[in-house]
Amino acid sequence: MFKLSIAETDNQRRLILEGKLVAPWTDEIESAWRRAQEGLQGRKLLVDITNVTLINRDGEAALYKLMRDGARFACGGVLTKHLLRQLARRCRCVK
């Protein structure tokens, strides 16, 4: 199961991902990210993966692409935070 939703406030647009971050949903995540970047009008864009329950290699690759494109993340859980740190290190090495 996978759910993608968007929450908006005056200063932030939040792309909320829930459930399993696996193919075929990874393509939808990348498309949603591109659409969410449109019309921000100075607001911050945040990808919230707090309620993601599983991230496989395809999911990692999608998060990596978003991170390379400038995504900022909100998350919970030690393993998810560790994964994001590892992806951030990879991003810094590639630049």
Secondary structure, DSSP 8 states (H G I E B T S, - for coil): -EEEEEEE-SSEEEEEEEEEE-TTHHHHHHHHHHHHTTT-TT-EEEEEEEEEEEE-HHHHHHHHHHHHTT-EEE--SHHHHHHHHHHHHHHHHH-
